[in-house]
Amino acid sequence: MGNQDFVIYHLVEALESGLAELTGDETRAKRLRALTKLRLISMSDNELWELSSITSCPPARSVEMAYRGHKSTVERLSATANQWLKDL
């Protein structure tokens, strides 16, 4: 899966998760959020850099700033993986 696909899937999962929460299907919402997190922490550094280049908005936010933000998120998600992996 390419990084543009990841962005698209992430947005779709976020919308589906929001709809699941609105309809009271918290189990599905948690599962969708966990799938997005798993996909993100499975990315290599090069893939994270490419994702950052897609999601950055120069000049306000450089690719490097976006990469640092994504890397920080991945580290935080990896540290808490035992908590959210059970939602899968």
Buried (B, 14 or more C-beta within 10 A) or exposed (E): EEBEEBEEBBEEBEEBBEEBBEEEBEEBBBBBBBBBBBBBBEBEEEBBBBBBBEBBEEEEEBBEBBBEBBBEBBEEBEEEEEEBEEBE
